[in-house]
């Protein structure tokens, strides 16, 4: 199981006891402030625990929602604009400048790991907002998959997210032309 430093303090009571567990090999340090008592932990679990306030977005979110079969090379996370830059080479970080980081966030269980991720509805808006930054084939693959599940989506939420986020007119027009 993965623990934060505070969870280790709750379990082992003192910093000395944590260091003792580390020295005996019963506990291992995965990253700054993140520990595990297991031999192996997935990168997804470590990233999720290391950056608890970040939200999985873009390529990662499309993959975890099953909208593409292209495995992302990095973990795509979005954080508050005032957050510290993530120096982990496995992470591609985006910053939210519009106080909309909490819009459409859900906790999703992916392969036994709980992650904070944008909903499919929010990701549809993000897909269209970032259309020019994605390859044409990748964009078309995801749009085609959205068309297949259009009746499962909460269309009202999609429209509300589109209105609250930048490029709202562009997003709403593109939704009408390409998805609905």
Secondary structure, 3 states (H helix, E strand, C coil): CEEEHHHHHHHHCCHHHHHHHHHHCCCEEEECCEEECCCCCCHHHHHHHHCCCCEECHHHHHHHCCCCCCCCCCEEEEEECCCCCCCCCCEEEEEECCCCCCCCEEEEEECCEEEEEECHHHHHHHHHHCHHHCCHHHHHHHHHHHHHCHHHCCHHHHHHHHHHCCCHHHHHHHHHHHHC
